[in-house]
Amino acid sequence: MRKGYITVFLTLSLTLILSLVFTVIEGARISAIRMKFECVADIGMNSVLAEYHRELLEQYDLLFVDMSYGGSHADIGNTEAHLKNYMQKNLRPEGGLWSGPGVRDFLAMTTDQVRIGQYSIASDEGGSVLKRQVTDRMSDYPLGAVLEKISLGTSEIDKYGLESRDVGAERSRYEAEIEEIGRPVEEVEEGVFEEVPLDNPADAANATRSIGVLNMVLEDASSVSAVKVDANQYISHRSRMQGTGMCREAASLTGEPNELVFQVYLFEKCGYYGEEMEKSLLKYQIEYILAGKNVDWQNLEYVARRLLRWREVANVIYILSDSAKVAEAHAAAGALAAVLACPALLEPVAYTILFAWAYVESLQDVKTLLSGGRVPIMKTAADWKTGINSLKNIRGSLTADSGGRGLNYKEYLQIMVFLQNQEKRTFRAMDIMEMDIRRTPGNAAFRMDACFDTYEAGLSVSSRFGYAYEMTRLYGFY
């Protein structure tokens, strides 16, 4: 009888013990499923970020994932498929210790759904996503000296109206005054009268204004790059893909985009006249950012014309304040036969000579800048290079000069870029990135608006044992 009692007691005890054991095992399964879900989500989402675009990092120090993965079809669905694949392979690894015939999966997990709801594309919010990353990468860059030069330059340009003053209209008023006065006439034969030739030296100088600036200031204009692109292929011209905007969590950790930092970055990564980059499609990339033309020559010509306009305003301001040069112009005007016969012409002719002289000096300034020299925004007598006789032989009087004081070509470009519309500057910079990346193997269809750096994924998994879990995670390069 005692043996029977022991058997019943043992049976009852084993029932309780096994219930406890199975409960512990099931609890361990639940905890393991949750833990594995967390680990697999972390591995999968980091694996997506590990597919960052190598050429973009190599050339531009930017970390973005290309949703096209080297193909021609860019869609966030491609990334969702990659993420799901990574998760599934880590949930049910093949060839591992716990796989194979006769081995039962203790967790039996499957990825049910992967959905990326939010993602920050490089071009979102006018390129703020791109600029936020640049700002983060260059957070330790010493900006003081650059900011001081740009601030001083822009303040002088504003102060003296270099961007806004129309010296062409002022010159035209003096020319109209000459026409209104009219030239005197002389009798060349009995009863035959002709106007006395004015022979104004300013006319020869003004006749060159229709000639391209580069043709006037470069020793060999044929050496200028003539590379041409189809601008319609690039992001600033085409319709763009849209993400969900800049991730505020990333911005809170790294700071808001800084335009000055982005500008410094552009001059580190892009070439310009005299400092071209071998990797680049367009050789004058900063000039393209400013002008947006299809051809290198046209972009450089645009910048040269703008420099000429700035320099002409500054030189007109100076020459009209220099009594010695004003006296020279009056003496040259007074020596003309037409002026001798009609003294009323003296003043307007002298001023057209002064404006033409300032123009020739401005051509000299542009030549100096393109030769690697320096030119101050506002000159003194010591900085003036040309004489009044330069009006008779402009090309012959212009000389390459790599010295001087003031700002160099790069620093004038920096001021122009600083004054430029921010969105144009940003999207043209992305044009440049697309041009250069597309030249590398496997990237013929590369698009900046197919690149993201931060994404939020909604994930769900289930187990064959009846458990299902969901989570949302935000990952990115920040």
C-alpha positions as CSV (number, residue, x, y, z in Angstrom):
1,M,0.0,0.0,0.0
2,R,2.8,2.4,0.8
3,K,4.2,1.9,-2.7
4,G,0.9,2.9,-4.2
5,Y,0.7,6.0,-2.1
6,I,4.2,7.0,-3.3
7,T,3.3,6.4,-7.0
8,V,0.2,8.6,-6.7
9,F,2.1,11.3,-4.9
10,L,4.9,11.2,-7.4
11,T,2.4,11.4,-10.3
12,L,0.8,14.5,-8.8
13,S,4.1,16.1,-8.1
14,L,5.4,15.4,-11.6
15,T,2.3,17.0,-13.0
16,L,3.0,20.2,-11.0
17,I,6.7,20.1,-11.8
18,L,6.2,19.6,-15.6
19,S,3.6,22.4,-15.6
20,L,6.1,24.7,-14.1
21,V,8.8,23.5,-16.5
22,F,6.6,24.0,-19.5
23,T,5.6,27.4,-18.3
24,V,9.2,28.4,-17.9
25,I,10.1,27.0,-21.3
26,E,7.2,28.9,-22.9
27,G,8.2,32.1,-21.1
28,A,11.7,31.6,-22.3
29,R,10.3,31.2,-25.9
30,I,8.3,34.4,-25.6
31,S,11.3,36.3,-24.2
32,A,13.6,34.8,-26.9
33,I,11.2,35.8,-29.6
34,R,11.1,39.4,-28.4
35,M,14.8,39.6,-27.9
36,K,15.5,38.0,-31.3
37,F,13.1,40.5,-32.9
38,E,15.0,43.4,-31.4
39,C,18.4,42.0,-32.5
40,V,17.2,41.1,-36.0
41,A,15.6,44.5,-36.4
42,D,18.8,46.2,-35.4
43,I,20.9,44.0,-37.7
44,G,18.6,44.5,-40.6
45,M,18.2,48.2,-40.4
46,N,22.0,48.7,-39.9
47,S,22.6,46.4,-42.8
48,V,20.5,48.7,-45.0
49,L,22.6,51.6,-43.9
50,A,25.7,49.6,-44.7
51,E,24.7,49.7,-48.3
52,Y,25.6,53.4,-48.5
53,H,26.7,54.7,-51.9
54,R,30.5,54.2,-52.1
55,E,31.3,56.7,-54.8
56,L,29.2,59.4,-53.1
57,L,31.3,58.9,-49.9
58,E,34.5,58.7,-51.8
59,Q,34.0,61.9,-53.8
60,Y,31.8,64.0,-51.6
61,D,32.1,62.6,-48.0
62,L,28.4,62.0,-47.9
63,L,26.6,58.9,-46.5
64,F,23.4,58.1,-48.4
65,V,21.7,54.9,-49.5
66,D,20.7,54.8,-53.1
67,M,17.2,53.3,-53.4
68,S,17.9,52.2,-57.0
69,Y,20.9,50.1,-55.9
70,G,22.7,50.8,-59.1
71,G,19.6,50.2,-61.3
72,S,17.4,52.6,-63.2
73,H,14.3,52.2,-61.0
74,A,14.4,54.1,-57.7
75,D,11.7,53.3,-55.2
76,I,11.5,52.9,-51.4
77,G,10.0,49.5,-52.1
78,N,13.5,48.3,-53.1
79,T,14.8,49.2,-49.7
80,E,11.8,47.5,-48.0
81,A,12.7,44.3,-49.9
82,H,16.3,44.5,-48.8
83,L,15.4,45.1,-45.2
84,K,12.9,42.2,-45.2
85,N,15.5,39.9,-46.8
86,Y,18.1,40.8,-44.1
87,M,15.6,40.2,-41.3
88,Q,14.4,36.9,-42.7
89,K,17.9,35.6,-43.2
90,N,18.7,36.4,-39.6
91,L,15.5,35.0,-38.3
92,R,15.9,31.6,-40.1
93,P,19.6,31.3,-40.9
94,E,20.5,28.6,-43.4
95,G,23.4,26.3,-42.7
96,G,23.8,27.3,-39.1
97,L,24.0,25.1,-36.0
98,W,20.2,25.1,-35.5
99,S,19.3,24.3,-39.0
100,G,19.0,21.1,-41.1
101,P,16.9,18.0,-41.3
102,G,15.5,16.8,-38.0
103,V,16.3,20.0,-36.2
104,R,13.3,21.8,-34.8
105,D,13.3,25.6,-34.7
106,F,12.5,26.6,-31.1
107,L,11.2,30.1,-32.2
108,A,10.0,29.5,-35.8
109,M,9.8,33.2,-36.6
110,T,8.9,34.8,-39.9
111,T,9.0,38.4,-41.1
112,D,5.4,39.4,-41.9
113,Q,5.7,43.0,-43.0
114,V,8.3,45.7,-43.5
115,R,7.0,49.2,-44.2
116,I,9.2,52.3,-44.4
117,G,6.9,55.2,-43.6
118,Q,9.3,58.1,-43.3
119,Y,12.6,58.7,-45.0
120,S,14.7,61.8,-45.6
121,I,15.9,62.2,-49.2
122,A,18.9,64.4,-50.0
123,S,16.9,66.9,-51.9
124,D,14.0,67.3,-49.4
125,E,13.2,70.8,-48.1
126,G,15.3,72.5,-50.7
127,G,18.3,70.3,-50.1
128,S,18.3,70.8,-46.3
129,V,18.8,67.1,-45.7
130,L,22.0,67.2,-47.7
131,K,23.2,70.4,-46.1
132,R,22.4,69.1,-42.6
133,Q,24.8,66.2,-43.2
134,V,27.5,68.5,-44.6
135,T,27.2,70.8,-41.6
136,D,27.6,67.7,-39.3
137,R,30.7,66.5,-41.2
138,M,32.4,69.9,-41.1
139,S,31.4,70.9,-37.6
140,D,35.0,71.6,-36.6
141,Y,36.0,73.6,-39.7
142,P,37.5,77.0,-38.8
143,L,35.1,79.4,-40.5
144,G,36.3,82.7,-38.9
145,A,38.7,83.8,-41.7
146,V,36.4,82.8,-44.5
147,L,33.4,84.5,-42.9
148,E,35.4,87.7,-42.3
149,K,36.5,88.0,-45.9
150,I,33.1,87.2,-47.3
151,S,31.4,89.6,-44.9
152,L,33.8,92.4,-45.7
153,G,33.5,91.8,-49.5
154,T,29.7,91.7,-49.5
155,S,29.4,94.8,-47.3
156,E,31.7,96.7,-49.8
157,I,29.7,95.5,-52.8
158,D,26.5,96.7,-51.1
159,K,28.0,99.9,-50.0
160,Y,29.2,101.0,-53.4
161,G,26.4,99.4,-55.4
162,L,28.6,97.1,-57.4
163,E,25.8,94.7,-58.0
164,S,23.0,97.3,-58.6
165,R,24.6,100.5,-60.1
166,D,24.1,100.8,-63.9
167,V,27.2,102.5,-65.2
168,G,26.1,101.6,-68.8
169,A,23.1,103.9,-68.4
170,E,25.3,106.7,-67.1
171,R,27.7,106.3,-70.0
172,S,24.8,106.3,-72.4
173,R,23.6,109.7,-71.0
174,Y,26.9,111.3,-71.9
175,E,26.8,109.7,-75.4
176,A,23.2,111.0,-75.9
177,E,24.4,114.5,-74.8
178,I,27.1,114.4,-77.5
179,E,24.5,113.4,-80.1
180,E,22.2,116.2,-78.9
181,I,24.8,118.9,-79.2
182,G,25.9,117.6,-82.6
183,R,29.3,117.9,-84.2
184,P,30.4,121.1,-85.9
185,V,30.6,121.2,-89.7
186,E,33.4,122.5,-91.9
187,E,33.4,123.5,-95.6
188,V,35.5,121.0,-97.5
189,E,34.7,122.4,-100.9
190,E,32.8,125.5,-101.9
191,G,29.3,124.9,-100.8
192,V,30.1,121.4,-99.5
193,F,30.0,121.0,-95.7
194,E,30.8,117.9,-93.7
195,E,30.8,117.1,-90.0
196,V,34.1,117.4,-88.2
197,P,35.1,113.8,-87.2
198,L,35.0,113.4,-83.4
199,D,37.7,110.8,-83.3
200,N,36.7,110.1,-79.7
201,P,39.2,107.4,-78.3
202,A,36.3,106.1,-76.2
203,D,34.5,104.8,-79.3
204,A,37.2,102.2,-80.1
205,A,37.0,100.9,-76.5
206,N,33.3,100.8,-76.5
207,A,33.3,98.9,-79.8
208,T,34.9,95.9,-78.0
209,R,32.0,95.6,-75.5
210,S,30.1,93.2,-77.8
211,I,33.1,90.9,-78.0
212,G,33.2,88.1,-75.3
213,V,35.1,89.0,-72.2
214,L,37.1,85.9,-72.4
215,N,38.2,86.7,-76.0
216,M,39.5,90.0,-74.7
217,V,41.3,88.9,-71.5
218,L,42.7,85.5,-72.2
219,E,45.9,84.9,-74.1
220,D,44.5,81.8,-75.7
221,A,40.7,81.6,-75.5
222,S,40.8,78.2,-77.3
223,S,42.2,76.7,-74.1
224,V,38.9,77.2,-72.3
225,S,37.0,74.0,-71.8
226,A,34.0,73.6,-74.2
227,V,32.5,70.5,-72.4
228,K,28.7,70.5,-72.9
229,V,26.1,68.7,-70.9
230,D,22.4,68.1,-71.2
231,A,21.1,70.0,-68.1
232,N,17.6,68.5,-68.4
233,Q,19.0,65.2,-67.2
234,Y,19.9,66.6,-63.8
235,I,18.1,67.3,-60.6
236,S,17.8,71.1,-60.9
237,H,15.8,70.8,-64.1
238,R,13.7,67.6,-63.8
239,S,10.8,66.7,-61.6
240,R,12.1,65.2,-58.3
241,M,11.2,62.4,-56.0
242,Q,10.0,63.5,-52.6
243,G,10.7,61.9,-49.2
244,T,9.1,62.9,-46.0
245,G,11.5,65.8,-45.2
246,M,14.4,66.3,-42.8
247,C,14.3,64.1,-39.7
248,R,14.0,66.5,-36.8
249,E,15.5,64.0,-34.4
250,A,18.7,64.0,-36.5
251,A,18.7,67.8,-36.7
252,S,18.3,68.0,-33.0
253,L,21.5,65.9,-32.5
254,T,23.6,67.4,-35.3
255,G,22.3,70.9,-35.7
256,E,20.5,72.8,-38.4
257,P,22.0,73.3,-41.9
258,N,24.6,76.1,-42.0
259,E,24.8,77.9,-45.4
260,L,28.3,79.2,-44.9
261,V,29.6,75.7,-44.0
262,F,27.9,74.4,-47.1
263,Q,29.6,77.1,-49.2
264,V,33.0,76.2,-47.8
265,Y,32.3,72.6,-48.6
266,L,31.5,73.4,-52.2
267,F,34.9,75.0,-52.7
268,E,36.6,71.9,-51.2
269,K,34.7,69.5,-53.5
270,C,34.2,71.5,-56.7
271,G,36.6,72.8,-59.2
272,Y,36.8,76.3,-60.8
273,Y,38.8,78.1,-63.4
274,G,42.5,77.6,-62.6
275,E,41.7,74.8,-60.0
276,E,39.9,72.2,-62.1
277,M,39.4,68.7,-60.9
278,E,40.3,65.6,-62.9
279,K,37.2,63.7,-61.8
280,S,34.8,66.3,-63.0
281,L,32.7,66.3,-66.1
282,L,32.3,70.1,-66.2
283,K,35.7,71.7,-65.5
284,Y,34.3,74.9,-64.1
285,Q,31.9,73.6,-61.5
286,I,31.6,76.6,-59.2
287,E,31.0,78.7,-62.3
288,Y,28.2,76.3,-63.3
289,I,26.7,76.6,-59.8
290,L,26.6,80.4,-60.4
291,A,25.5,80.4,-64.0
292,G,23.7,77.1,-64.6
293,K,24.6,77.1,-68.3
294,N,25.1,73.9,-70.4
295,V,28.6,74.6,-71.5
296,D,31.8,75.3,-69.5
297,W,32.7,78.3,-71.8
298,Q,29.3,79.9,-71.2
299,N,29.6,79.5,-67.4
300,L,33.0,81.0,-67.3
301,E,31.9,83.8,-69.6
302,Y,29.0,84.6,-67.3
303,V,31.3,84.9,-64.3
304,A,33.8,87.0,-66.2
305,R,31.0,89.4,-67.3
306,R,29.8,89.7,-63.8
307,L,33.3,90.4,-62.6
308,L,33.7,93.0,-65.3
309,R,30.5,94.7,-64.2
310,W,31.6,94.8,-60.6
311,R,35.0,96.1,-61.5
312,E,33.6,98.7,-63.9
313,V,31.4,100.2,-61.2
314,A,34.3,100.3,-58.7
315,N,36.7,101.8,-61.3
316,V,34.2,104.4,-62.4
317,I,33.7,105.4,-58.7
318,Y,37.5,105.7,-58.3
319,I,38.4,107.4,-61.6
320,L,35.8,110.1,-61.2
321,S,37.3,110.9,-57.8
322,D,40.9,111.1,-59.1
323,S,41.5,114.7,-60.2
324,A,44.7,113.9,-62.1
325,K,42.9,111.3,-64.3
326,V,39.9,113.6,-64.8
327,A,42.4,116.3,-66.0
328,E,44.0,113.8,-68.4
329,A,40.6,113.0,-69.9
330,H,39.7,116.7,-70.3
331,A,43.1,117.3,-72.0
332,A,42.6,114.4,-74.4
333,A,39.1,115.6,-75.1
334,G,40.2,119.2,-75.6
335,A,42.7,118.1,-78.2
336,L,40.1,116.8,-80.5
337,A,39.3,118.9,-83.6
338,A,35.6,118.7,-83.1
339,V,35.8,119.8,-79.5
340,L,38.1,122.7,-80.5
341,A,35.4,123.8,-82.9
342,C,32.6,123.2,-80.4
343,P,33.7,123.7,-76.8
344,A,30.3,122.5,-75.5
345,L,31.4,118.9,-76.4
346,L,34.4,119.1,-74.0
347,E,32.6,117.9,-70.9
348,P,30.5,115.0,-72.3
349,V,33.4,113.7,-74.4
350,A,35.8,113.9,-71.4
351,Y,33.3,111.8,-69.4
352,T,32.9,109.2,-72.1
353,I,36.7,108.9,-72.1
354,L,36.7,108.4,-68.3
355,F,34.0,105.7,-68.6
356,A,36.0,104.0,-71.4
357,W,39.2,104.2,-69.4
358,A,37.4,102.6,-66.4
359,Y,36.2,99.8,-68.7
360,V,39.7,99.1,-70.0
361,E,41.0,99.0,-66.4
362,S,38.2,96.6,-65.6
363,L,39.3,94.3,-68.4
364,Q,42.8,94.4,-66.9
365,D,41.3,93.5,-63.5
366,V,39.5,90.4,-64.9
367,K,42.7,89.4,-66.7
368,T,44.6,89.7,-63.5
369,L,42.1,87.6,-61.6
370,L,42.1,84.9,-64.2
371,S,45.9,84.9,-64.2
372,G,46.0,84.2,-60.5
373,G,46.5,87.7,-59.3
374,R,44.6,89.9,-56.8
375,V,42.5,93.0,-57.2
376,P,41.1,95.1,-54.3
377,I,37.4,95.9,-54.5
378,M,38.0,99.6,-54.2
379,K,41.3,100.9,-55.6
380,T,43.8,103.6,-54.8
381,A,46.1,105.4,-57.3
382,A,48.8,102.8,-56.6
383,D,46.5,99.9,-57.7
384,W,45.6,101.5,-61.1
385,K,47.3,99.7,-64.0
386,T,46.3,101.2,-67.3
387,G,47.0,104.6,-68.9
388,I,44.8,106.7,-71.0
389,N,46.7,105.6,-74.1
390,S,45.4,102.1,-73.5
391,L,42.1,103.1,-75.2
392,K,44.0,103.1,-78.6
393,N,45.2,99.5,-78.2
394,I,43.2,97.6,-75.6
395,R,44.4,94.1,-76.2
396,G,48.0,95.1,-76.4
397,S,47.8,97.1,-73.2
398,L,46.4,94.2,-71.1
399,T,49.0,92.2,-69.2
400,A,48.9,89.0,-67.1
401,D,49.6,89.8,-63.5
402,S,49.8,87.2,-60.8
403,G,50.5,89.7,-58.0
404,G,48.8,92.6,-56.4
405,R,46.7,93.1,-53.2
406,G,43.1,92.5,-52.4
407,L,41.0,89.5,-53.4
408,N,41.8,86.7,-55.7
409,Y,39.5,84.9,-58.2
410,K,38.4,82.3,-55.7
411,E,37.5,85.0,-53.1
412,Y,35.4,86.9,-55.7
413,L,33.7,83.6,-56.5
414,Q,33.0,83.0,-52.8
415,I,31.2,86.4,-52.6
416,M,29.2,85.6,-55.7
417,V,28.2,82.2,-54.3
418,F,27.3,83.8,-50.9
419,L,25.0,86.3,-52.7
420,Q,23.3,83.6,-54.7
421,N,19.8,82.2,-54.1
422,Q,20.2,79.3,-51.7
423,E,18.0,76.9,-53.5
424,K,19.6,77.4,-56.9
425,R,23.0,77.0,-55.3
426,T,22.0,73.8,-53.6
427,F,20.4,72.1,-56.5
428,R,23.1,73.1,-59.0
429,A,25.6,71.6,-56.6
430,M,23.6,68.4,-56.7
431,D,23.7,68.5,-60.5
432,I,27.5,68.5,-60.2
433,M,27.3,65.5,-57.9
434,E,25.1,63.6,-60.3
435,M,27.4,64.5,-63.3
436,D,30.5,63.1,-61.6
437,I,28.9,60.0,-60.0
438,R,27.4,59.0,-63.3
439,R,30.9,58.8,-64.8
440,T,31.8,55.9,-62.4
441,P,31.1,52.2,-63.2
442,G,27.5,51.0,-62.4
443,N,26.1,54.5,-61.7
444,A,24.9,55.6,-65.1
445,A,21.4,56.4,-63.8
446,F,22.4,57.8,-60.4
447,R,20.0,60.4,-58.9
448,M,20.5,62.5,-55.8
449,D,16.7,62.5,-55.2
450,A,16.9,58.7,-54.9
451,C,19.3,58.8,-51.9
452,F,18.1,58.8,-48.3
453,D,20.1,59.1,-45.1
454,T,17.4,58.5,-42.4
455,Y,14.4,56.2,-42.4
456,E,11.7,54.9,-40.0
457,A,10.5,51.3,-40.5
458,G,7.4,49.6,-39.2
459,L,8.3,45.9,-38.6
460,S,6.1,42.9,-37.7
461,V,7.0,39.2,-37.1
462,S,5.1,36.2,-36.1
463,S,6.0,32.8,-34.7
464,R,4.5,29.4,-35.7
465,F,3.7,29.0,-32.0
466,G,1.1,31.8,-32.1
467,Y,3.0,34.9,-31.2
468,A,3.1,38.1,-33.2
469,Y,5.0,41.4,-32.5
470,E,5.4,44.8,-34.0
471,M,7.8,47.7,-33.6
472,T,8.8,50.9,-35.2
473,R,12.4,52.0,-35.3
474,L,14.2,55.1,-36.7
475,Y,17.8,54.7,-38.0
476,G,20.1,57.0,-40.0
477,F,23.5,58.6,-40.4
478,Y,23.4,61.0,-37.5
